[in-house]
Amino acid sequence: MEFIDDPKFGHSKFKLPIFLVPVLMFLTLIIGIIASKIYVDSVLDQPDTEETQ
């Protein structure tokens, strides 16, 4: 269990504070939802260029 408790690999110089990790994940999720809503709205609001005859 010593390896799990004290790992010797990974980045040690630029670690994120532990409270920033869920904040960044939440912000990424919110930005993705907003971007997808904007994309869907732009696609649905386009006038139909192909008209069936």
N, C-alpha and C positions, 0 to 999 in steps of 0.2 A: 504493500500500500504506500510505500514511500514515494514511488514514482508519481502516483496520482496526487498525493499531498504536496509534493514539491517538484513540479515539472521543470526541466532544464532547457526547454526549447521554446521558441516563439519570440515575439518582440518584447523587449524589456525597456527600450528607451522611450518610445512614444505610446504608452498605454493610455487608453481612455479611462477617465474616472468611471466607476461602476454605475453611477446614477445616469450618466449620459447615454449608455447603450440602449435602454428602453425608450428614452426620449428620442434618439435618432431613429429607432425602428418605427416608433409611432409617427414621427414626422414624415418618414419615407412612405408609410402607408397612406397618410392623409394626402400627400402630394400626388401619389399614384391615383387615388380615387378622384381627386379634382381634375387631374390631367385626362383621365378616361372619360369623365363626364363632359369636359370641354370637347374632346374628340367626338364623342357620340352625338352631342348637340350639333356640332358643325357638320357631321355627316347627315343627320336627319333633317337639318334645315336647308340643305342644298336643293335647288329646284331640279326636277327630273329633266335631264337633258335627252334621255332616250324616251321618246313618246311612241307608244304602240299605235299602229295605224290599222 
